[in-house]
Amino acid sequence: MKSADLDRLARRHGISPTRPSPDVREVAISSEAKRKILSALKVELSAAADHEAGTTRRERQPPDQKIPTSFLPDFLVGTRIWGISLQLYELRSPRNWGIGDYQDLADMVDLAGAVGADFIGLNPLHAPFLADPDRCSPYEPSNRQHLNPLYIAVDQLPGFAGSPEVERQLQGLRRTDLVDYVGVARTKLAAPRGLWPDWRKRRPADEIYDPDDFDAFVAERGDSLRLHALFECLSFSMVERGMGAGWRGWPADLQRFDSSAVAEFERDCADDVRFHMWVQWLAHRQLTQAAERAGKAGLRLGLYLDLAVGEAVDGSATWSEPEVYVCEATIGSPPDPFAVHGQDWHLAGYLPSAIASGDMSPYRRMVSAAMRYCGAIRIDHAPALRRLFLVPTGSRPVGGGYVRYPEQRLLQILADVSAEHRCLVIGEALGMIPPDLPDDLEAAQILSYRILSYEQDEKGFKPADAYPVLALACISTHDHQTLAGWWRGADIKARRDHAIVPPDLTEEHLRHRKRERRNLKAALEAAGLDLPAGLTARASREALRELTVSAYRFIARTPSRLAVVRLADLTDEKNPTNIPGTTDTYPNWKPKLSVSLGDLAASPLLARVTAAMREERPRR
């Protein structure tokens, strides 16, 4: 194919001719990158470019086209609320099984209601690889349409009876500072398996775990649920045979869900498939209970769930619906000053041509799966509504490129589904984003995501009143250190220690952080907030607690409709949740809180921060 024809075909399939460089210049992507991305989009390069025109062109909606608007609850008009964010797995309690669970969530909901919060923000609860539980990132799930059974509170299931041996195992799982996903999965799945034979005979059951409700659940979720359960069975079988949990390492005749070998396997393992469907239903029932508990506890928004931007390339989703996913390319990000080589997130994304197709499109099903449980969703990497950076398999991120997605149709889906479920939408759009995207998201009534350390300009930190109304304001997220850690420069040192940035950049970042500390102090003082003496880079623990209270008062004073308090800030966590850019050099998604759920109410810092939030954002 001639270079001009290749360029024309790439443009017609939404491939941007340039990508950013670390010094924020635009550089041209190569012809090889275009060929690989077109192939990943399942475009036949030999096809005439003219045949593609008008059917695959993905342009931004015309300026005069009305942008669909997502749901906003009436009570948010004229008032500002606040909530608490946490990672569900990090919760400790004397009754859980070494990982936070849906009963812990229900108890946390009660605490949140007692201190005046209106929502609980959570990590994604998507289905993981049960047969390989150490693949524990909630942002690299096996399937976003199903739930994580490791969060089931087994002790709450009808018919469960413990034993001294099980209790000994649980004591060990509870004592660890990191979630032992392998031990948790082994113990947690063994207990429901013991309950399954009796339950299958329709006993015991109660109002919550009604067998008729299970039948209705199975019928409603249809082939998506059946294929996910079948994948789980195959995944366990393959691991037992010394193969991986992901389908790309399986024998060829098992890599397609519609093969005769898979049909034979399903016939032989019908009861096991039914069991995994039941486990999904148990998770569904307990999460539904937690959501209902939030309403009873007075949380006006209830639960707020996070949506991962993609799925594992070898998980249940790509195995059961290969026709709707990009092949041989993964989602990532281009080189930037904080990741000079770019990033490959090793996530599968929907095909632009398939993502919004049909009445029950892949995107509609995915967002509906989360919205049915919550009053708000947060879209991780909201720029994906317009474009994704795709890294071809075998290439480094510098060999990737941006691909356009059908923004108008995706916004319409969000508008329709959010209205159906009365669910507010938050869009996390940080880093390198199209300059006009925030305007589109605001017009769509999608709240922006404002992190304190990012809200700076050439003058320093923006004042509280400069924050937008249609936004969620916070101090940090799962990808950041706590405020105390940020103040000490722990994030910069971690990037250095894990070789994410070179030493010369580390020194530059440390000098910049010194200016940032000075500017943050100036912003807080300008807001009339008290700061402790001795607030240096080596400030004492008590001084940093004072800083935390003042910083949350600052966030609470913004006009943003939502403000969120990160639980890890209130428990003085030293270990970060996640260090972006690391894989096996840091135990991402495993650190537990240092404080048990039952002791949180007695935490002086929690009491001070939540009191400040109530004072700054009184209920109306």
C-alpha positions as a printed NumPy array, in Angstrom:
array([[  0.   ,   0.   ,   0.   ],
       [  1.322,   3.428,  -0.949],
       [  2.185,   5.813,   1.849],
       [ -0.56 ,   8.275,   0.847],
       [ -3.163,   5.497,   0.755],
       [ -2.017,   4.232,   4.161],
       [ -2.268,   7.722,   5.641],
       [ -5.741,   8.16 ,   4.184],
       [ -6.916,   4.803,   5.522],
       [ -5.429,   5.539,   8.961],
       [ -7.222,   8.893,   9.135],
       [-10.52 ,   7.305,   8.104],
       [-10.197,   4.841,  10.972],
       [ -9.526,   7.591,  13.462],
       [ -5.764,   7.103,  13.879],
       [ -4.051,  10.359,  14.793],
       [ -0.972,  11.093,  12.652],
       [  0.984,  12.351,  15.678],
       [  1.576,  11.57 ,  19.346],
       [  3.125,  13.621,  22.173],
       [  6.786,  13.377,  23.197],
       [  8.232,  13.789,  26.745],
       [  8.893,  17.467,  26.053],
       [  5.237,  17.825,  25.01 ],
       [  5.959,  18.225,  21.308],
       [  3.89 ,  16.426,  18.691],
       [  5.862,  13.827,  16.726],
       [  4.669,  11.854,  13.711],
       [  3.863,   8.183,  14.199],
       [  5.511,   5.78 ,  11.759],
       [  3.943,   3.952,   8.837],
       [  4.676,   0.708,  10.679],
       [  2.656,   1.945,  13.68 ],
       [ -0.254,   2.822,  11.412],
       [ -0.213,  -0.629,   9.795],
       [ -0.098,  -2.393,  13.15 ],
       [ -2.881,  -0.282,  14.638],
       [ -5.074,  -0.758,  11.576],
       [ -4.524,  -4.494,  11.867],
       [ -5.415,  -4.325,  15.579],
       [ -8.636,  -2.559,  14.583],
       [ -9.344,  -5.538,  12.269],
       [ -9.023,  -3.456,   9.11 ],
       [ -7.958,  -5.273,   5.959],
       [ -5.085,  -3.215,   4.588],
       [ -5.758,  -4.47 ,   1.093],
       [ -9.286,  -3.043,   1.147],
       [ -9.805,   0.043,  -0.932],
       [ -9.735,   3.19 ,   1.18 ],
       [-12.846,   4.435,  -0.586],
       [-14.844,   1.514,   0.802],
       [-14.097,   2.749,   4.304],
       [-15.382,   6.263,   3.803],
       [-18.633,   7.137,   5.521],
       [-18.784,   3.916,   7.554],
       [-15.745,   4.033,   9.806],
       [-14.926,   7.72 ,   9.961],
       [-15.062,   8.877,  13.583],
       [-15.047,  12.617,  13.893],
       [-15.952,  14.779,  16.854],
       [-19.562,  15.858,  16.809],
       [-20.294,  19.106,  14.936],
       [-20.324,  22.225,  17.15 ],
       [-24.073,  22.673,  16.683],
       [-24.915,  19.102,  17.73 ],
       [-26.415,  18.968,  21.191],
       [-24.311,  17.053,  23.718],
       [-26.344,  14.483,  25.695],
       [-26.464,  15.207,  29.422],
       [-26.009,  12.647,  32.189],
       [-28.139,  12.43 ,  35.307],
       [-27.688,  14.819,  38.238],
       [-29.743,  14.25 ,  41.409],
       [-32.08 ,  17.09 ,  42.34 ],
       [-30.74 ,  17.351,  45.883],
       [-27.323,  18.429,  44.538],
       [-28.764,  21.66 ,  43.202],
       [-27.66 ,  24.352,  45.598],
       [-25.796,  22.085,  47.998],
       [-22.387,  20.465,  48.339],
       [-21.778,  17.034,  49.812],
       [-18.81 ,  14.948,  50.858],
       [-17.895,  11.3  ,  51.18 ],
       [-15.136,   8.844,  52.033],
       [-13.052,   6.887,  49.513],
       [-11.33 ,   3.575,  50.189],
       [-10.118,   0.32 ,  48.684],
       [-12.516,  -2.392,  49.828],
       [ -9.806,  -5.033,  50.118],
       [ -7.748,  -2.854,  52.499],
       [-10.337,  -2.934,  55.305],
       [ -9.384,  -4.913,  58.393],
       [-11.929,  -6.4  ,  60.771],
       [-11.93 ,  -9.209,  63.356],
       [-14.563, -11.114,  61.353],
       [-13.404, -10.815,  57.733],
       [-11.336, -13.496,  56.012],
       [ -8.116, -11.555,  55.413],
       [ -9.649,  -9.135,  52.918],
       [-12.295,  -6.445,  53.246],
       [-15.708,  -7.731,  52.194],
       [-19.275,  -6.643,  51.519],
       [-20.175,  -6.909,  55.215],
       [-17.237,  -4.643,  56.067],
       [-18.59 ,  -2.278,  53.433],
       [-22.001,  -2.316,  55.092],
       [-20.351,  -1.549,  58.449],
       [-18.298,   1.219,  56.834],
       [-21.521,   2.649,  55.419],
       [-22.898,   2.911,  58.957],
       [-19.771,   4.75 ,  60.114],
       [-19.952,   7.099,  57.131],
       [-23.583,   7.888,  57.901],
       [-22.759,   8.55 ,  61.557],
       [-20.092,  11.147,  60.662],
       [-22.288,  12.906,  58.094],
       [-20.902,  11.589,  54.807],
       [-23.159,  11.152,  51.788],
       [-21.261,   8.508,  49.833],
       [-18.584,   5.819,  49.943],
       [-16.162,   5.736,  46.998],
       [-14.72 ,   2.323,  46.101],
       [-12.136,   0.704,  43.871],
       [-13.488,  -1.255,  40.889],
       [-15.356,  -4.386,  41.996],
       [-14.963,  -6.133,  38.637],
       [-14.416,  -9.884,  38.346],
       [-10.746, -10.936,  38.654],
       [ -8.978, -14.181,  37.701],
       [-10.128, -16.484,  40.49 ],
       [ -7.712, -19.188,  39.323],
       [ -4.774, -16.749,  39.551],
       [ -5.689, -14.541,  42.519],
       [ -2.324, -12.772,  42.639],
       [ -3.364, -10.965,  39.464],
       [ -5.081,  -8.613,  41.852],
       [ -5.152,  -5.204,  40.189],
       [ -8.777,  -4.008,  40.194],
       [ -7.863,  -2.003,  37.093],
       [ -6.896,  -5.117,  35.086],
       [ -9.991,  -7.268,  35.594],
       [-11.007, -10.401,  33.792],
       [-14.504,  -9.007,  33.119],
       [-16.115,  -5.653,  33.927],
       [-19.659,  -6.98 ,  33.6  ],
       [-19.334,  -9.259,  36.64 ],
       [-18.315,  -8.947,  40.284],
       [-15.392,  -9.982,  42.465],
       [-16.448, -13.021,  44.557],
       [-13.468, -12.58 ,  46.898],
       [-15.474,  -9.78 ,  48.543],
       [-18.28 , -12.143,  49.572],
       [-18.746, -12.227,  53.365],
       [-18.828, -16.005,  53.69 ],
       [-19.806, -15.947,  57.356],
       [-23.062, -14.176,  56.395],
       [-24.214, -16.934,  54.027],
       [-27.13 , -19.115,  55.155],
       [-25.995, -22.51 ,  56.331],
       [-22.396, -21.494,  57.006],
       [-20.829, -23.01 ,  60.109],
       [-17.204, -22.411,  60.984],
       [-14.697, -24.834,  62.431],
       [-11.565, -24.548,  64.582],
       [ -9.401, -25.416,  61.563],
       [-10.966, -22.724,  59.389],
       [-10.663, -20.201,  62.211],
       [ -6.937, -20.968,  62.541],
       [ -6.498, -20.26 ,  58.843],
       [ -8.464, -17.043,  59.143],
       [ -6.381, -15.78 ,  62.053],
       [ -3.294, -16.087,  59.892],
       [ -4.945, -14.327,  56.934],
       [ -6.137, -11.484,  59.168],
       [ -2.716, -10.851,  60.72 ],
       [ -0.883, -10.102,  57.469],
       [ -0.158,  -6.494,  56.485],
       [ -0.617,  -7.433,  52.825],
       [ -3.658,  -9.222,  51.459],
       [ -2.664, -12.846,  50.825],
       [ -4.807, -13.228,  47.731],
       [ -3.82 , -16.845,  47.165],
       [ -4.695, -17.851,  50.721],
       [ -7.858, -15.756,  50.704],
       [ -9.08 , -17.263,  47.432],
       [ -8.364, -20.822,  48.535],
       [-10.217, -20.39 ,  51.842],
       [-13.052, -18.251,  50.542],
       [-13.942, -20.486,  47.608],
       [-13.76 , -23.685,  49.643],
       [-16.537, -22.537,  51.987],
       [-19.199, -21.821,  49.307],
       [-18.298, -25.087,  47.613],
       [-19.187, -26.843,  50.845],
       [-22.52 , -25.016,  50.95 ],
       [-23.384, -25.528,  47.289],
       [-24.708, -29.136,  47.374],
       [-27.344, -28.334,  50.017],
       [-28.238, -25.007,  48.476],
       [-28.578, -26.626,  45.055],
       [-31.33 , -28.735,  46.61 ],
       [-32.998, -25.406,  47.547],
       [-32.034, -25.456,  51.197],
       [-31.203, -23.554,  53.267],
       [-32.589, -20.291,  51.926],
       [-34.028, -17.082,  53.295],
       [-35.483, -13.798,  52.103],
       [-32.108, -12.501,  50.942],
       [-30.875, -15.717,  49.319],
       [-34.121, -16.773,  47.648],
       [-33.639, -19.556,  45.053],
       [-36.241, -17.963,  42.793],
       [-34.148, -14.786,  42.778],
       [-31.143, -16.838,  41.684],
       [-33.126, -18.279,  38.767],
       [-34.214, -14.779,  37.765],
       [-30.604, -13.534,  38.032],
       [-29.362, -16.325,  35.76 ],
       [-32.098, -15.617,  33.216],
       [-31.464, -11.874,  33.243],
       [-27.672, -12.105,  32.873],
       [-27.962, -14.686,  30.109],
       [-25.004, -15.866,  28.045],
       [-22.685, -13.244,  29.506],
       [-22.983, -14.857,  32.948],
       [-22.881, -18.41 ,  31.615],
       [-19.744, -17.783,  29.563],
       [-18.027, -16.021,  32.435],
       [-18.764, -18.975,  34.72 ],
       [-17.58 , -21.363,  32.024],
       [-14.369, -19.365,  31.664],
       [-13.766, -19.641,  35.418],
       [-14.128, -23.43 ,  35.229],
       [-11.77 , -23.687,  32.263],
       [ -9.32 , -21.324,  33.934],
       [ -9.127, -23.5  ,  37.06 ],
       [ -8.782, -26.612,  34.901],
       [ -5.946, -25.109,  32.886],
       [ -4.08 , -24.004,  36.028],
       [ -4.352, -27.566,  37.38 ],
       [ -2.776, -28.775,  34.115],
       [  0.153, -26.393,  34.556],
       [ -1.096, -23.721,  32.144],
       [ -2.034, -20.148,  32.895],
       [ -5.369, -18.798,  34.065],
       [ -5.613, -16.608,  30.955],
       [ -6.91 , -18.091,  27.706],
       [ -3.971, -17.09 ,  25.5  ],
       [ -1.89 , -19.88 ,  27.042],
       [ -4.537, -22.562,  26.541],
       [ -4.698, -25.212,  23.811],
       [ -5.979, -23.774,  20.542],
       [ -9.276, -25.651,  20.665],
       [-10.131, -24.021,  24.014],
       [ -9.249, -20.469,  23.008],
       [-12.64 , -19.937,  21.372],
       [-15.807, -20.088,  23.462],
       [-17.779, -21.537,  20.54 ],
       [-15.506, -24.505,  19.79 ],
       [-16.677, -28.107,  20.058],
       [-14.01 , -28.774,  22.695],
       [-15.419, -26.024,  24.91 ],
       [-18.972, -27.353,  24.406],
       [-17.831, -30.806,  25.495],
       [-16.054, -29.349,  28.531],
       [-19.207, -27.465,  29.496],
       [-21.321, -30.61 ,  29.299],
       [-18.889, -32.452,  31.563],
       [-18.695, -29.567,  34.074],
       [-22.297, -28.314,  34.048],
       [-22.601, -28.353,  37.845],
       [-19.341, -26.472,  38.283],
       [-20.49 , -23.824,  35.799],
       [-23.716, -23.472,  37.754],
       [-21.682, -23.087,  40.951],
       [-19.723, -20.138,  39.541],
       [-22.971, -18.515,  38.421],
       [-24.232, -18.955,  41.981],
       [-21.082, -17.339,  43.397],
       [-21.718, -14.326,  41.148],
       [-25.264, -14.166,  42.487],
       [-24.017, -14.25 ,  46.093],
       [-21.755, -11.281,  45.344],
       [-24.666,  -9.508,  43.655],
       [-26.966, -10.057,  46.638],
       [-24.418,  -8.826,  49.2  ],
       [-23.442,  -5.741,  47.195],
       [-27.136,  -4.962,  46.742],
       [-27.568,  -5.251,  50.516],
       [-24.682,  -2.854,  51.11 ],
       [-26.225,  -0.362,  48.669],
       [-29.573,  -0.624,  50.459],
       [-27.815,  -0.186,  53.8  ],
       [-26.315,   3.06 ,  52.507],
       [-29.791,   4.438,  51.91 ],
       [-30.918,   3.44 ,  55.392],
       [-27.806,   5.046,  56.909],
       [-28.711,   8.373,  55.309],
       [-26.082,   8.478,  52.545],
       [-27.89 ,  10.474,  49.892],
       [-25.602,   9.39 ,  47.055],
       [-24.856,   5.934,  48.444],
       [-22.073,   3.921,  46.83 ],
       [-19.768,   5.38 ,  44.201],
       [-18.032,   2.754,  42.051],
       [-14.969,   3.029,  39.856],
       [-14.873,   1.7  ,  36.287],
       [-11.599,   0.377,  34.873],
       [-10.686,   1.679,  31.417],
       [-10.174,  -1.816,  29.997],
       [ -9.873,  -5.519,  30.733],
       [ -7.11 ,  -8.113,  30.774],
       [ -6.169,  -9.247,  27.275],
       [ -6.575, -12.909,  28.264],
       [ -9.59 , -12.751,  30.548],
       [-13.2  , -13.807,  30.499],
       [-14.389, -10.743,  28.574],
       [-12.053, -11.047,  25.588],
       [-12.546, -14.826,  25.478],
       [-16.339, -14.663,  25.45 ],
       [-16.71 , -11.652,  23.124],
       [-13.588, -11.52 ,  20.933],
       [-15.449,  -9.745,  18.15 ],
       [-15.873,  -6.525,  20.157],
       [-12.26 ,  -6.074,  21.336],
       [ -9.16 ,  -4.592,  19.741],
       [ -6.745,  -7.42 ,  18.963],
       [ -2.949,  -7.336,  19.066],
       [ -2.775,  -3.908,  20.7  ],
       [ -3.253,  -2.732,  24.261],
       [ -4.256,   0.499,  25.976],
       [ -1.476,   2.715,  27.274],
       [ -0.239,   6.281,  27.253],
       [  2.386,   8.167,  25.26 ],
       [  5.708,   9.356,  26.693],
       [  5.381,  12.236,  29.131],
       [  7.627,  14.004,  31.683],
       [  6.702,  11.518,  34.448],
       [  6.976,   8.381,  32.279],
       [  9.523,   9.268,  29.62 ],
       [  9.186,   5.939,  27.813],
       [  5.398,   6.005,  27.857],
       [  3.228,   3.329,  29.44 ],
       [  1.633,   0.096,  28.302],
       [ -1.219,  -0.783,  30.657],
       [ -1.661,  -4.207,  29.016],
       [ -5.416,  -3.701,  28.821],
       [ -7.803,  -4.712,  26.083],
       [-10.124,  -2.028,  24.786],
       [-13.358,  -2.19 ,  22.834],
       [-13.174,  -1.749,  19.072],
       [-14.267,   1.778,  18.109],
       [-16.562,   0.233,  15.518],
       [-18.22 ,  -2.091,  18.087],
       [-18.226,  -0.229,  21.39 ],
       [-21.548,   1.561,  20.859],
       [-23.172,  -0.752,  18.326],
       [-26.615,  -2.231,  18.909],
       [-29.364,  -1.6  ,  21.451],
       [-27.379,  -3.45 ,  24.12 ],
       [-23.927,  -2.347,  23.057],
       [-20.81 ,  -3.488,  24.93 ],
       [-20.432,  -0.052,  26.507],
       [-24.062,   0.092,  27.631],
       [-23.831,  -3.345,  29.235],
       [-20.592,  -2.458,  30.994],
       [-21.78 ,   0.809,  32.543],
       [-25.165,  -0.697,  33.416],
       [-23.392,  -3.474,  35.334],
       [-21.956,  -0.861,  37.719],
       [-24.777,   1.683,  37.803],
       [-27.335,  -0.832,  39.083],
       [-25.6  ,  -0.758,  42.495],
       [-24.664,   2.863,  43.008],
       [-25.512,   6.539,  43.014],
       [-22.335,   7.546,  41.153],
       [-19.709,   6.031,  38.901],
       [-16.212,   7.304,  38.245],
       [-14.878,   6.629,  34.767],
       [-11.169,   5.92 ,  35.017],
       [ -9.419,   7.705,  32.14 ],
       [-12.457,   9.554,  30.794],
       [-10.502,  10.695,  27.672],
       [-11.351,   7.181,  26.411],
       [-14.757,   8.62 ,  25.566],
       [-12.961,  10.364,  22.701],
       [ -9.68 ,   8.546,  22.115],
       [ -7.382,   5.776,  23.361],
       [ -3.646,   5.389,  22.977],
       [ -3.039,   1.92 ,  21.549],
       [  0.307,   0.126,  21.792],
       [  0.694,  -2.651,  19.188],
       [  1.736,  -6.03 ,  20.588],
       [  5.513,  -6.361,  20.47 ],
       [  6.012,  -2.593,  20.275],
       [  7.036,  -0.135,  22.938],
       [  4.708,   2.788,  23.737],
       [  6.76 ,   5.058,  21.483],
       [  5.449,   2.873,  18.646],
       [  1.81 ,   3.49 ,  19.564],
       [ -0.782,   6.018,  18.525],
       [ -4.109,   7.611,  19.401],
       [ -7.34 ,   6.208,  17.959],
       [-10.616,   8.106,  17.932],
       [-13.782,   6.7  ,  19.543],
       [-17.455,   7.646,  18.923],
       [-17.71 ,  10.279,  21.649],
       [-21.23 ,  11.454,  20.844],
       [-22.687,   7.946,  20.958],
       [-20.853,   7.079,  24.175],
       [-22.111,  10.254,  25.843],
       [-25.631,   9.351,  24.732],
       [-25.29 ,   5.907,  26.318],
       [-24.076,   7.475,  29.572],
       [-26.998,   9.911,  29.492],
       [-29.56 ,   7.159,  28.916],
       [-28.221,   4.636,  31.414],
       [-27.506,   7.207,  34.12 ],
       [-31.09 ,   8.456,  33.837],
       [-32.393,   4.884,  34.029],
       [-30.418,   4.148,  37.218],
       [-30.435,   7.729,  38.587],
       [-26.654,   7.601,  38.733],
       [-24.292,  10.562,  38.64 ],
       [-21.207,  10.324,  36.38 ],
       [-17.677,  11.475,  37.273],
       [-14.929,  11.534,  34.656],
       [-11.256,  11.274,  35.631],
       [ -9.39 ,  13.171,  32.92 ],
       [ -5.795,  13.823,  33.955],
       [ -2.499,  14.006,  32.136],
       [ -2.369,  14.53 ,  28.378],
       [ -5.932,  15.205,  27.277],
       [ -7.489,  17.029,  24.316],
       [ -7.775,  20.686,  25.377],
       [-11.483,  20.945,  24.557],
       [-12.493,  17.635,  26.176],
       [-13.228,  19.173,  29.607],
       [-15.733,  21.499,  27.956],
       [-17.521,  18.556,  26.338],
       [-17.643,  16.631,  29.615],
       [-18.98 ,  19.641,  31.489],
       [-21.655,  20.16 ,  28.828],
       [-22.572,  16.485,  29.307],
       [-23.015,  17.063,  33.071],
       [-20.125,  14.736,  33.813],
       [-18.325,  15.902,  36.926],
       [-14.616,  16.546,  36.534],
       [-12.117,  15.023,  38.955],
       [ -9.997,  17.643,  40.704],
       [ -6.931,  16.551,  42.688],
       [ -5.332,  19.181,  44.915],
       [ -1.764,  18.651,  43.688],
       [ -2.898,  18.976,  40.056],
       [ -4.797,  22.234,  40.595],
       [ -1.842,  24.533,  40.073],
       [ -0.847,  27.18 ,  37.559],
       [  2.128,  29.469,  37.089],
       [  1.126,  31.365,  40.248],
       [  0.954,  28.296,  42.46 ],
       [ -2.019,  26.411,  43.9  ],
       [ -5.373,  27.66 ,  42.707],
       [ -7.595,  29.189,  45.384],
       [-10.553,  27.14 ,  46.563],
       [-13.079,  29.357,  44.797],
       [-11.388,  28.656,  41.432],
       [-12.524,  25.032,  41.446],
       [-15.468,  24.294,  39.141],
       [-18.928,  23.64 ,  40.534],
       [-19.517,  20.518,  38.473],
       [-16.645,  18.547,  39.979],
       [-15.407,  16.2  ,  42.657],
       [-12.553,  17.691,  44.674],
       [-10.044,  15.509,  46.523],
       [ -6.495,  15.488,  47.831],
       [ -5.225,  12.236,  46.33 ],
       [ -6.21 ,   8.918,  44.756],
       [ -5.088,   5.29 ,  44.762],
       [ -2.245,   6.243,  42.384],
       [ -0.828,   8.835,  44.776],
       [  0.816,   8.918,  48.154],
       [ -1.239,  10.232,  51.06 ],
       [ -0.958,  13.966,  51.703],
       [  1.713,  13.327,  54.341],
       [  3.627,  11.132,  51.884],
       [  3.332,  13.759,  49.151],
       [  4.626,  16.418,  51.555],
       [  7.687,  14.279,  52.336],
       [  8.289,  13.61 ,  48.62 ],
       [  7.73 ,   9.875,  49.065],
       [  6.167,   9.606,  45.588],
       [  9.254,  11.154,  43.949],
       [ 11.598,   8.876,  45.87 ],
       [  9.484,   5.844,  44.958],
       [  9.715,   6.686,  41.241],
       [ 13.485,   6.99 ,  41.657],
       [ 13.834,   3.762,  43.655],
       [ 11.816,   1.806,  41.109],
       [ 13.703,   3.331,  38.15 ],
       [ 10.561,   4.893,  36.709],
       [ 12.334,   8.228,  36.16 ],
       [ 16.084,   8.892,  35.755],
       [ 18.157,  10.513,  38.549],
       [ 18.407,  13.915,  36.854],
       [ 14.623,  14.171,  36.663],
       [ 14.349,  13.045,  40.283],
       [ 16.489,  15.971,  41.415],
       [ 14.377,  18.333,  39.321],
       [ 11.166,  16.886,  40.796],
       [ 12.508,  17.263,  44.352],
       [ 13.332,  20.918,  43.713],
       [  9.865,  21.401,  42.262],
       [  8.27 ,  19.722,  45.301],
       [ 10.071,  22.196,  47.554],
       [  8.34 ,  25.007,  45.636],
       [  5.05 ,  23.142,  45.791],
       [  5.238,  22.841,  49.58 ],
       [  5.855,  26.557,  49.828],
       [  2.986,  27.296,  47.444],
       [  0.569,  24.99 ,  49.26 ],
       [  1.325,  26.713,  52.557],
       [  0.682,  30.059,  50.874],
       [ -2.649,  28.861,  49.446],
       [ -3.845,  27.502,  52.783],
       [ -2.779,  30.643,  54.638],
       [ -4.485,  32.829,  52.035],
       [ -7.655,  30.839,  52.728],
       [ -7.381,  31.762,  56.415],
       [ -6.51 ,  28.241,  57.514],
       [ -4.254,  27.503,  60.47 ],
       [ -0.942,  25.779,  59.871],
       [  1.33 ,  24.298,  62.522],
       [  4.79 ,  25.613,  63.301],
       [  7.712,  23.619,  61.967],
       [  5.959,  22.557,  58.77 ],
       [  9.127,  21.614,  56.906],
       [  9.923,  18.664,  54.65 ],
       [ 10.767,  16.726,  57.821],
       [  7.666,  17.826,  59.715],
       [  6.524,  15.758,  62.682],
       [  3.623,  13.362,  62.499],
       [  1.439,  15.723,  64.505],
       [  2.313,  18.674,  62.257],
       [  1.356,  16.623,  59.209],
       [ -1.935,  15.734,  60.851],
       [ -2.626,  19.441,  61.352],
       [ -1.778,  19.982,  57.692],
       [ -4.187,  17.202,  56.698],
       [ -7.069,  18.793,  58.602],
       [ -6.397,  22.213,  57.045],
       [ -6.041,  20.744,  53.551],
       [ -9.402,  19.003,  53.855],
       [-11.   ,  22.228,  55.049],
       [ -9.588,  23.838,  51.924],
       [-11.062,  21.099,  49.693],
       [-14.391,  21.359,  51.519],
       [-14.547,  25.113,  50.842],
       [-14.416,  24.663,  47.086],
       [-17.703,  25.205,  45.215],
       [-17.384,  21.679,  43.782],
       [-20.562,  19.666,  44.322],
       [-18.626,  16.681,  45.695],
       [-15.574,  16.458,  47.943],
       [-14.028,  13.205,  49.075],
       [-11.883,  12.255,  52.062],
       [ -9.428,   9.437,  51.436],
       [ -9.499,   6.933,  54.278],
       [ -5.759,   6.255,  53.96 ],
       [ -5.117,   9.929,  54.821],
       [ -6.972,   9.453,  58.107],
       [ -5.047,   6.353,  59.173],
       [ -1.541,   7.708,  58.5  ],
       [ -0.71 ,   5.032,  55.929],
       [  2.964,   4.845,  55.008],
       [  2.649,   2.263,  52.234],
       [  1.029,   3.486,  49.019],
       [ -1.854,   1.597,  47.462],
       [ -0.208,   1.495,  44.062],
       [  2.986,   2.818,  42.476],
       [  2.169,   3.343,  38.785],
       [  4.851,   1.953,  36.519],
       [  5.79 ,  -0.936,  38.818],
       [  4.844,  -4.592,  38.474],
       [  6.822,  -7.012,  40.619],
       [  8.99 ,  -4.532,  42.529],
       [  6.155,  -3.302,  44.769],
       [  3.106,  -5.156,  46.182],
       [  0.501,  -3.036,  44.418],
       [ -3.136,  -3.472,  45.496],
       [ -2.172,  -5.494,  48.567],
       [ -1.443,  -3.173,  51.541],
       [ -4.101,  -3.224,  54.231],
       [ -4.987,  -0.291,  56.459],
       [ -2.993,  -0.097,  59.677],
       [ -6.21 ,   0.492,  61.663],
       [ -9.04 ,  -2.006,  62.096],
       [-12.541,  -1.041,  61.013],
       [-13.771,  -1.27 ,  64.596],
       [-11.133,   1.225,  65.759],
       [-11.764,   3.842,  63.083],
       [-14.497,   5.614,  65.042],
       [-12.001,   6.285,  67.838],
       [ -9.371,   7.767,  65.498],
       [ -8.65 ,  11.393,  66.523],
       [ -7.659,  12.367,  62.984],
       [-10.834,  10.867,  61.503],
       [-12.877,  12.749,  64.083],
       [-11.135,  16.042,  63.32 ],
       [-11.332,  15.763,  59.538],
       [-14.952,  14.612,  59.439],
       [-15.905,  17.392,  61.883],
       [-14.217,  19.881,  59.548],
       [-16.138,  18.479,  56.573],
       [-19.448,  18.79 ,  58.426],
       [-18.67 ,  22.375,  59.415],
       [-17.642,  23.404,  55.91 ],
       [-20.38 ,  21.426,  54.153],
       [-23.387,  21.345,  56.49 ],
       [-26.364,  19.257,  55.41 ],
       [-29.109,  21.213,  53.684]])
